[in-house]
Amino acid sequence: MSRAAPLAESAGIAPVPHRGVISICAMVATLMQALDNTIANVALPYMQGSLSATPDQITWVLTSYVVAAAIMTAPVGWLSARFGRKNLFITCLAGFTIASALCGVAESLAQIVLFRVLQGVFGAAIVPLSQSTMLDLYPAEQRGSAMAIWGMGVMVGPILGPTLGGYLTDAYDWRWVFFINVPFGVLAIAGLAVFLKDNDRNAALRFDWLGFAVLSLALGALQLMLDRGQQQDWFSSTEIIAEAILFGLGLYLFVVHMMTAEKPFLTPAIFRDRNFVAGLLIMFMVGMILLASSALMPPYLQNLGGYSVYETGLLMAPRGAGTMLAMMIAGRLASRSDPRLLMLAGIAMLAYSLWEMSAWTPDIDAWSITVATVIQGAGLGFVFIPLQVVAFSTLRPDYRTEGTALFSLVRNVGMAIGVSITSFMLAHNAQVMHAQIAEHVTPFNPMLQTGGAYLFWNLVNPRGLMALNGEVTRQALIVAYANDFLLMFLITVPTAFLLLLMRRSRRQNDAELMVE
């Protein structure tokens, strides 16, 4: 018997047959759900024309999915305990696959919004269920490698989503953005149905409808506020104010109910684990940086850098490669060294890349872009994998599914808030900088009266005025993007102090001694 066997038995994990097949199915399911967070973004203009929708209406294709997924992530722990993880996993994966096919055949805006809601409802549980399945499949000393395999779907999916969505839309049709899920979903369902064993279930478990209702109110209002805030000019809109009030009220009622109810929707004891709570905060930061940085890069490269869609996709690809490489390395090292040191290295790499990006100008060369994005992707990988190991190392096994659901929820909320904040700051700073630069555009400015500036930006000629305004707008956007990258740098740095709250579990130390 290998030396790993006693440790696995002491951790309560018996050898699992067909573990590799189950892992592949879980990873495929995770990748499908993660891709759908961003894969439809680039297809929106094509959907708009095909479905005869206005620009404001077509955004509901994204909003409906995000809101439904946010609301249905929270009850995953209860549903798994009540109906069994295998049954819930297969049901959600089947529902997600069917909903994807229905989105592909939708003939109206109302239909595709309804089917996207179904996608979000069924897809919400896929990531936490696959993560808890992977954690249960592997003993403590192998969880780093297991989380590296699983994490590739979660982290790489949102990065590759726009590139894959653009390719499918250009080469085939926007409907293939959804059809692509069907064959992979069928294969994953078959593998899980045959090889995954079910866990115990509690048929007497009762659902906390009040807790679910007030949490759904808070999450739904928050997502709507974040998604529509930029369009509605934020708090100058009655709609956004109402959604902010509903979010605050729902969150307050949920916290009060959770602390006072006999059997609340979420178990308060889960928040007594210091590693887990610190992990939630770090995961929130990872979510903010993960999607916000990938959302800023394509318009920067295309609109300011002058790169084509194809070239932009090529320049974004190294970020995903850096993430995958770092995950493989971190998966190997997480059980052999202190995972907190790996996370510190990842945070430092993230901060360095964002600091470098804050000094970018549109004439930055492709090599510098590649280096910065590879370092950024590697930083995300070095944070994400050890974080899963440390955060769940001290958490009770019966809280594991509930904990993974909370991790997914916090990551999704972080992504939504990160995109909203950076989008708002980009628009606001662009307007402010445009006004400040325009103050110096006067007939009395000697820089506009001589040389090429006088020929191209002649203030008397309407074409010259238009060209000058275009250059002012361009310069304002350069500064606005730099400020966004600097903001993300300032968000990243304080995260390192959360590592001080984390501690290594005895099981991790035992695993390291066994490896040595």
N, C-alpha and C positions, 0 to 999 in steps of 0.2 A: 504493500500500500504506500502511496506517495505521502510526503510530509504535508501536502495540502489537504489531504482527506481529513485528518483529525481536526484541523482548524475549521474546515467547512462544517463538520459535524457539530463542533462546539458552537458555531454560529447558528445552528438550527437549519442548515441548508443541506439537504440530501442531494446526491448526484442526480441530475435531471437528464433523462434520455432525450435525444433529438434536440439538444440545447441549441446547436448551430442553426437548425432550420427555424426554430421559434425566434431566434435572434434576428434572422434575416427578415422574417415576416413582420416582426415588430418594427424594424428599421424602415422597411418599405412603407408600412402604415404611417409612421412618423413623417417620412419624407413627403408623402402625399399631402398630409394635412399642412405641413409647414410651407410647401410650395404654394398652396392655395391662398395663403395670406397675401402673396404679392404677385402671383402669376397672372392674375386677371387685370392688373393695373394697366399694362401697356395695350391691352385689347379694348379698353373702354371706348376710344373714339370709333372703332369699328362696330362695336355693339350699339353705340348711339345711333349711327346711321341705319343699321339693320333693323333696330327696334323702334325707330322714329321717336327717340327720346331727346329731351333737352339736356344740356350739360349738367344742370342741377339735378335732374331726375336720374341720370345714369350713375351718379355717385352712390345711389342707394344699392347698386349691385355690390359695392364694397362695404358700405355701412351696415346693410342687413346681415351680412355674414359675420362681421366683427362683433356686432351687438349680440347676436344669437350665441356665438361662441363664448363671449365673455360671461353671459348669464348662465350658460349650461356647464361651464367648467367647474363651478363651485360644488354642485351636488354629486360629482363623480365618486367621491369617497363613500357616500351613503349608498349610491346605486350599486357600487361594486360589492359592498358588504351585504346588501339586501338580496341581490339577484345573482351574485357570483361574477368574478372578474372575466372568466371565459365567455359566459353568455353575454355580458355587457360589451365586451371587446368585439365579438363577432357581430352583434346587433348594430353597434355604432359604425363599424367598418362597412357592413352591408348597406346601412342607411346612407352613409357618406358616398359610397360608390353609386348607388341608385340615384341619389340627388345630383351627383356630378353628371350622370347621363341625361337626366331631365333638364339640367341647365344647358346642356349642349343642344337639345332639341326645342328649347323655348322659342315661342313665336311672338311674345309680347313682353313689355317691361314688367307687367304685373306677374307674369309667369316666372320670369328669371329671378325676380326679387323673392318670390315665394320659395323657389327651389334653392336659392342661396341661403335663405333662413334655415331650411331643412339641412343644408350642408353644414351650417354653423352649429345647429343643434346636435347632429350626430358626430361632427368632427371634433367637438370640444373635448370629448373624453379620450380621444385616440392617443394624444401625446402623454397625458398622465398615466393612462393604463399601460402603454408600451414601456414607459420608464419604470413603473412599479414592477412590471413583469420582468424586465431586465435585472432589476435589483434583487428580485427573489431567485432568479435563475443562477446567479453567480455568488460564490463566497466572497468574503470581505477583501481578500488579497487579489481578486480578479475583477473587482467592480470598476477599477479605473479603466481597464481595457474595455469592459462592457459598456461603460458610459461613453467612451470614445466612439465606439461603433454607433451607439444610439444617438449621441450628440451630433454626429455628422448630418443627420436628417434635420434636426432642430435648427442648427446654426447655418448650414449650407443652403437649406431650402429657401429661406427668405432672400439670400444673396443671389442664388441662381434663378429664382422665380421670374424676375423681369426679363432676363436673357432668354430663358426657355419660352416664356410667353410671347416675346417678340418674334422668335424664330417660328413658332407654330402658327402665329397669326399671319406672318409674311408668306410662309411656305404653303400653308394650307388654308385655314379659316379660323376665325376667333372661337368657333365652337370646339375646335380641337384642344383648346386650353382646358376644357372640362372633360372631353372624351379620353384624354391621355390617362385619367385616373382609373378608367374602367378595367383594363386588363390587369394592371398591377393590384387593384383592389380585389379582383376575383382570385388571383393567385395567393394573396395574403390571407384572405378568408379561408381558402382551402387548407393552407398550411396550419393556421391556428385551430381550425375545426378538427383536424386529424391529430395534431401533436401536442397541443397545449392542454394541460390538465387543469381542471377547475379547482378553485379554492373553496373553503367553507363559506356558507352563507347564513345569515340570520334572518329567518322568515318572520320573526316577531318584531323586527326593527320598524319603528314608526317614523314617518317623515315629518320634519319640522316645517310645515307650510308657511308659518308666519316668518320664520327666519329666512327662508328662501325668497319669500315675496319682497321683504324689505331690502335684501341684498340684491335681488334682481332689479328693483327700482333704482338703487344706487348705481349699479354697474351700467344699466341701460341708459340712465340719464348722463352718466359720465362719458360714455362712449359717444352718445349723440352730441354732447357739448363739444367734445374734442374734434369730432369729425366735421361738424358744421360750423364751428366757431369762426374759422377763417372766412367762410362764405358769408356769414351773417354779421361780420365786423364785431365779433365777440360781445362784450357786455353793453354795447350800444343797442343790442337786439333783445327784445322781450323774450324771445324763444330761448336764448342762451342763459339769460338770468333765471328763467323758470327751471331750466334743466340743472343749473348750478344749485338752486334751492332744493330741488328734488334729490339731487345727489347727496347734499349735506344731510337732509332729513333722513333719507334711507340709510346712510352710513351710521348716523347716530342711533337710530332705532335698532339697527342690526347689532351694534356693539352692546347696547343696553340689554337686548334680548339674549345675546350670547352669554353675557355674564350672569344673568338672573334665571334663565330657563333651566328646567330640570334636565332635559335632553336636547340641547341646542343643535342647530344645524351644523356648526363647526365646533369641534371639541376645544374648549379653552386651554386644556392641558398641553396641547400641541405647541402653544406659544411660550411654554415654560422652558423649552429646549433652546439654550442660548445659541448653539451652532445653527439650528434651523432658522431662528429669527434673523440672525446675522446673514445667513444665506439668502433669505428672502430679500433683504435690503440690497445685497450685492446683485442678485438676479434682476431686481428692478433696474439697476444701473446698466446691466448688460443688455436688457431689453431696449432701453433708451438709446444706447449707442449703436446696437446692432441694426435697427431699422432706420434710425435717423440718418446715420452716416451713409448707408446704402441708398437712401432716398435722395440725398443731396448730391451725390457724385454724378449720376447720369445727366441731370440738367446742367451741372457745372461744366462737364466735359463737352456736351453737345452745344450749349448756347454760348458759352464763353470761350471754351477751348477750340471750338470748330471741328470737333471729331464727329464722324458719322455714327449712326446707330450701331453698325457692325464693329467699328473701332472702339466705341465705348464699351460694348460687351466684352471685347478682348481685354481692355484695360481693367475691367471689373473682375475678370476671371481670376487673376492672381490672388485677390483677397480671399476667395473661396479656397484656393489651393493652400494658402497660408494657414487658414483655419483647419483644414483637414490634416495637414502635416503636423501642426501643433497638437491637435487632438490625439493623434497616434502616439506622439512623443509623451504627452502628458498622461495618457492612459497607461503607458508603461511605467512612468516615474511616480504616479500618484500613490502607489502602495509601497514604493521603495524609498521614498523621501518624504519630507514634510510637505503635504499638499499646500499649506499656507504660503510656503516660499514660492511654489509654482504660481499661485495666484498673484503674489506680489510682483513676480516677474511679468506676468500677463498684464497687470494694471500699469506697470511701468512702460511696457511696449505700447499699450493703448494710448497712454498719455503722450509718449514721444511722437507717435504717428500723428495724433491730432494737433500737437504743437507745430509739427512740420507743415501740416496742411493749412494751418492758420496763416502761414507766410506764402502760400501759393499765389501765383499770378497766372493768367491764361496761357502765357508762353512757356510754362513749365514743361520740361521734356518728358517723354513717355517713360524713360528709365526711372526718373525720380518719382513719378506717379506709381509705378510698379513697386518700387522699394517701400514706399510709405504704405500702400495698401496691403502688401504682403505682411509687413510688420503689424499692421492693425488687425488683419485676420488672424495672425498667429497669437496676438495678445488676447483676442476673444477666445481662442481655443484653449490657451493656458489658464484662463480664468474659469471657463465653463466646466471642464471636466473635473478638476480637483474640487470645485465647488459642490458638485453632485456627491462626491465621495465624503467630504467633510460634513456637509449639511445633514446627510442622512445616516452618518455613522453612529450618532448618539440617539437617533429617533427610534422610538419603539416600533417594532415591525407592524403592529396592528394599526399604526398611524400612517403607514407608508403611502398607501394609495391616496389618502386625504392630503398628505404632505405634497405628493407630486402634483395633485390638482391645484393646490395653492401656489406651487412654483410656476405652473403653466399660467395661472391667472395673473400672478404678479408680473411675469414676463410680458404677457399680452398687454396689460395695462401700461407697463413701462414703454412698450413699443408705441402704443397710441399716444401717450403723453409726450414722448420724445419727438415723434413726427410733428405733433401739433405745436409744440414749443418752438422747434427749429423753423417750421414753416411760418409761424407768426413773426418770429424774430427776423427771418430773412426778408419778409415783406415790409416790416416796420423799419428795419435798418436801411433797406434800399431807399425807402421814401425819405428818411431823415438825411441820408448821405446825398441823395439827389438834390435836396433843398440846400444843403450846405455847399455843395460844389457849384450849384447854379448861382449862388450869391456872388461868385467871382466871375461869372460870365456876363460881362458888360462891355459896351463899346470902348470903355476907357482902359481895359486890360491890355497892356502892351503885347502880351503873348498871343492875342487874337488879331493883332494889327499887322503882323509881318510874316513873311515866309509862307510855308505850306499851310499853316493854320488859317491864314487869311484867304487862301484859295479854297480850301475844303470846308471851312466853317465860317463863311462870310455871313455876318449877322444881318446884312441887308437882303440877301438872297433867301427866299423861302426854303430852297433845297439845302442851303448852307445851315439854316436854323434846324432843319430836321436832322441833318447829319450830326450837328453839334449836340442836339438833345439825345440822339442815339448813343453818342460817345459818353455823355454825362451819365446816362442810364447804365451803360456798361461798367463804367468806373464805380458807380454806386453799388452795383451788384457784386463786383469783385470784393469790395470792403465788407458788404453784408455777408457773403459766404465766409470770408475770413473770420468774422465775428461769430458766426455759427460754429465753426470748427473750434474757435477759442472757448466758446461756451461749453461745448462737449468736453474739452480738456479740463475745464474748471469743475465739471461734474464728476469726471473720472478720478481726479487726484484724491479727494477726501475719502473715496471708497477704500483706499488702502488702510485707513484707520479702523475699518470694520473688522479687519483680519485679527486685530488685537482681542476682539470679543470671542473668537473661535478657539477651540481647544481640540487636541487630538484625542480620539477615543482609545481605550485600552486595546480594543480589537485591532485598530490600525497599527498600534505598536507591536502587537503580537504578529501581525502579518508581515511587518518589516523584518522582525527578528527571524521569522521562518524563511523569508527569501534570502536573507544574508547567510 
